[in-house]
Amino acid sequence: MKRTILWFRNDLRLHDHPALHAALKACDEIVPAFILDERYLQRDRWGFRRTGPYRLQFLLESLEDLRNHLKELGGNLVLRIGLPEREIPAVAAEYDCTAVYASQEYTHEEKKVEEALKKVLPLHLFHASTLYPPEQLPFNMDQLPEVFTAFRKQVERYVRVPFPLETPVKIPVPSLEEGALPSLSGLGYAVPPTDARAVLRFRGGAGAAYERLDDYLWNSHSLSRYKETRNGLVGADYSSKFSPWLANGSISVRAIYHEVEAYEAEVEANDSTYWLKFELLWREYFKFVAMKHGRRIFFPGGIQGKSTSWKDNPGLFRQWAAGKTGDRFVDANMRELLFTGFMSNRGRQNVASYLVHQLKQDWRKGAAWFESLLLDYDVASNYGNWMYAAGIGNDPRDRVFNTAKQASMYDGDGVFRALWLEGAGRDPEAFWESFL
Ligand SMILES: Cc1cc2nc3c(=O)[nH]c(=O)nc-3n(C[C@H](O)[C@H](O)[C@H](O)COP(=O)(O)OP(=O)(O)OC[C@H]3O[C@@H](n4cnc5c(N)ncnc54)[C@H](O)[C@@H]3O)c2cc1C
C-alpha cells in the first residue's frame, strides 16, 4: 500500500491540480492536509497582523469548501495549525506516508519551508499557480526580461497555456482524524461587520470562485466591456474580482484563461476579452520576477537596488491607513480597504503613489498594510506592484499620480468619494482599534 501526503497550500481546489493528479497516479491512497502556518497569524515588524480578519475569514471559508468537496469524492482534509515543516512530517508519520506532493511556491519564505521539508521527506513539487509552466518559457529565469512588454511578447508568441486538468472522480484516503476547522474568534480575532458598500460579498472557496467566473463571463457578459470598465471604482462588475480566489488558488488561472478563450469562440472576441488575458499576464510576470529576484523584492531599494531614504513618520502613516489624509480620493480608497479588504486597481495605484511620493514613507510599510488587509494578497503581485509604484521595480520611470486629476477622471461625479466619506460611514480609528 503506497500512501502519500497531498499538502495543500495556495491551491485550494480539486480542479486543475497537477500535484493531486500525480499523487493519485503514483499512490493507492493520499492524505490531503492543510497546515495553517502560525507565522502568518503573527504580527509583522510594523505591528500589523500578517493576515488580517478579512483574508483569514476568506481562507477558513475556502478550507471548509475544500473539505466538503473532498468528502463528496470519498476523501477528507486533515487540518492542523503550526509550522508546515514540522506538522507535515508529523502527519506523514501518523499515516505511514512515504512522500509529499504539493504545488510549488516562488517566494522566499515559502521556498524556505520547502527546503526545510525536503530535508526530512521526499517532496514532489508541481506548478499550479501560473499560466505557463516555468520550464517552458523561451528564456532561462535569470534572463527574464526586466520590462513587462518584452516578457509578454515572447510568451504570447512562443508558449501555449496548457488546458486545465479534470477534477478527479474519487479521492481514496485512509480513515483520517480531520481536525476541527477553527473560527475567526477561536483564533483570537474579532469578527468585523460586513459592509453593505462592499463591491462584492466575497465568499471563500472554489464553489464561489467558479460561480463568479460564470457570472462575469456567461451570465452578465461583463467580460465584453472589461477594457472600458476596468478603471471603475464602484460595484461588482467593473472588473472581474477574481483576485481573492486566484490568490489562494481556489480557482485555476489556466481555467480562467481557457474559459475566456471559450467565450471568445462562442460569444465574441474583442479588445476587452484580450485585455483580461493581458492582465493575467501581469500576475504571471510578477510571479516570475519574484522567482528571479528572490529576497530582493522586499529590499528598501527593490530589485533595482536603488539607494533610498524613506521617512518613518507613524502619525502620517496612520492618517494614510485610516483614510484621514485630507485628500478625499486617497481617503475614500483607504477606507474601502479598511472596511472591506478590497480596493480597485485604480485606487491601489493612487494610494501607493501618494504614500511614497507625497508622504515619502517607506513603501514596504504600505505593502505590509496591504498584506494585512487585502483579501487578495499575493506576495509577488503585492510586492511587485508596490516596487513599481515606488520606482524601484520593473519600471525605470517614477510613476507619480496626480490624485486630484485622477479623481476628476475616474470619479468625476464624486459618487465613489461620497460613498466612503459621507453618510453611514464608520469611524476608521475605532474600527482599527477593535478589529486589527
Ligand atoms: C500597490 C498595488 C498592490 C497590489 N497588490 C495585489 C495583491 O496583493 N494581489 C493581487 O492579486 N493583486 C494586487 N494588485 C493588482 C491589482 O490591483 C489587483 O489584481 C486587481 O485590482 C484585482 O481586482 P480584479 O480581480 O477585479 O482585477 P481585474 O482587473 O479583473 O484583472 C484580472 C486579474 O488580473 C490580475 N491582475 C490585474 N492587474 C494586475 C496587476 N497590476 N498586477 C498583478 N496582477 C494583476 C489579477 O489576478 C486579477 O484578478 C496590486 C496593485 C497595486 C497597484
PDBQT file of the ligand as one rigid body, heavy atoms in Angstrom, charges set to zero:
ROOT
HETATM    1  C1  LIG A 501       0.068  48.738  -4.919  1.00  0.00    +0.000 C 
HETATM    2  C2  LIG A 501      -0.660  47.542  -5.517  1.00  0.00    +0.000 A 
HETATM    3  C3  LIG A 501      -0.756  46.350  -4.803  1.00  0.00    +0.000 A 
HETATM    4  C4  LIG A 501      -1.399  45.242  -5.355  1.00  0.00    +0.000 A 
HETATM    5  N1  LIG A 501      -1.483  44.084  -4.624  1.00  0.00    +0.000 NA
HETATM    6  C5  LIG A 501      -2.065  42.988  -5.173  1.00  0.00    +0.000 A 
HETATM    7  C6  LIG A 501      -2.146  41.777  -4.456  1.00  0.00    +0.000 A 
HETATM    8  O1  LIG A 501      -1.659  41.633  -3.333  1.00  0.00    +0.000 OA
HETATM    9  N2  LIG A 501      -2.797  40.727  -5.038  1.00  0.00    +0.000 N 
HETATM   10  C7  LIG A 501      -3.336  40.826  -6.298  1.00  0.00    +0.000 A 
HETATM   11  O2  LIG A 501      -3.920  39.846  -6.781  1.00  0.00    +0.000 OA
HETATM   12  N3  LIG A 501      -3.235  41.956  -6.996  1.00  0.00    +0.000 NA
HETATM   13  C8  LIG A 501      -2.633  43.040  -6.488  1.00  0.00    +0.000 A 
HETATM   14  N4  LIG A 501      -2.589  44.214  -7.219  1.00  0.00    +0.000 N 
HETATM   15  C9  LIG A 501      -3.020  44.194  -8.617  1.00  0.00    +0.000 C 
HETATM   16  C10 LIG A 501      -4.476  44.607  -8.905  1.00  0.00    +0.000 C 
HETATM   17  O3  LIG A 501      -4.780  45.819  -8.286  1.00  0.00    +0.000 OA
HETATM   18  C11 LIG A 501      -5.478  43.545  -8.486  1.00  0.00    +0.000 C 
HETATM   19  O4  LIG A 501      -5.102  42.284  -9.003  1.00  0.00    +0.000 OA
HETATM   20  C12 LIG A 501      -6.879  43.850  -9.013  1.00  0.00    +0.000 C 
HETATM   21  O5  LIG A 501      -7.290  45.115  -8.613  1.00  0.00    +0.000 OA
HETATM   22  C13 LIG A 501      -7.843  42.790  -8.543  1.00  0.00    +0.000 C 
HETATM   23  O6  LIG A 501      -9.134  43.032  -8.977  1.00  0.00    +0.000 OA
HETATM   24  P1  LIG A 501      -9.778  42.171 -10.131  1.00  0.00    +0.000 P 
HETATM   25  O7  LIG A 501      -9.606  40.722  -9.844  1.00  0.00    +0.000 OA
HETATM   26  O8  LIG A 501     -11.166  42.652 -10.331  1.00  0.00    +0.000 OA
HETATM   27  O9  LIG A 501      -8.859  42.549 -11.372  1.00  0.00    +0.000 OA
HETATM   28  P2  LIG A 501      -9.124  42.542 -12.938  1.00  0.00    +0.000 P 
HETATM   29  O10 LIG A 501      -8.931  43.929 -13.433  1.00  0.00    +0.000 OA
HETATM   30  O11 LIG A 501     -10.403  41.898 -13.272  1.00  0.00    +0.000 OA
HETATM   31  O12 LIG A 501      -7.921  41.682 -13.506  1.00  0.00    +0.000 OA
HETATM   32  C14 LIG A 501      -7.997  40.254 -13.645  1.00  0.00    +0.000 C 
HETATM   33  C15 LIG A 501      -6.858  39.613 -12.918  1.00  0.00    +0.000 C 
HETATM   34  O13 LIG A 501      -5.619  40.012 -13.500  1.00  0.00    +0.000 OA
HETATM   35  C16 LIG A 501      -4.611  40.112 -12.490  1.00  0.00    +0.000 C 
HETATM   36  N5  LIG A 501      -4.126  41.499 -12.419  1.00  0.00    +0.000 N 
HETATM   37  C17 LIG A 501      -4.757  42.621 -12.825  1.00  0.00    +0.000 A 
HETATM   38  N6  LIG A 501      -3.951  43.692 -12.636  1.00  0.00    +0.000 NA
HETATM   39  C18 LIG A 501      -2.816  43.227 -12.077  1.00  0.00    +0.000 A 
HETATM   40  C19 LIG A 501      -1.609  43.831 -11.640  1.00  0.00    +0.000 A 
HETATM   41  N7  LIG A 501      -1.393  45.157 -11.744  1.00  0.00    +0.000 N 
HETATM   42  N8  LIG A 501      -0.661  43.043 -11.090  1.00  0.00    +0.000 NA
HETATM   43  C20 LIG A 501      -0.832  41.711 -10.973  1.00  0.00    +0.000 A 
HETATM   44  N9  LIG A 501      -1.949  41.085 -11.391  1.00  0.00    +0.000 NA
HETATM   45  C21 LIG A 501      -2.918  41.830 -11.927  1.00  0.00    +0.000 A 
HETATM   46  C22 LIG A 501      -5.283  39.713 -11.177  1.00  0.00    +0.000 C 
HETATM   47  O14 LIG A 501      -5.044  38.356 -10.962  1.00  0.00    +0.000 OA
HETATM   48  C23 LIG A 501      -6.752  39.981 -11.451  1.00  0.00    +0.000 C 
HETATM   49  O15 LIG A 501      -7.618  39.198 -10.664  1.00  0.00    +0.000 OA
HETATM   50  C24 LIG A 501      -1.948  45.336  -6.667  1.00  0.00    +0.000 A 
HETATM   51  C25 LIG A 501      -1.856  46.546  -7.368  1.00  0.00    +0.000 A 
HETATM   52  C26 LIG A 501      -1.226  47.628  -6.801  1.00  0.00    +0.000 A 
HETATM   53  C27 LIG A 501      -1.132  48.917  -7.600  1.00  0.00    +0.000 C 
ENDROOT
TORSDOF 0
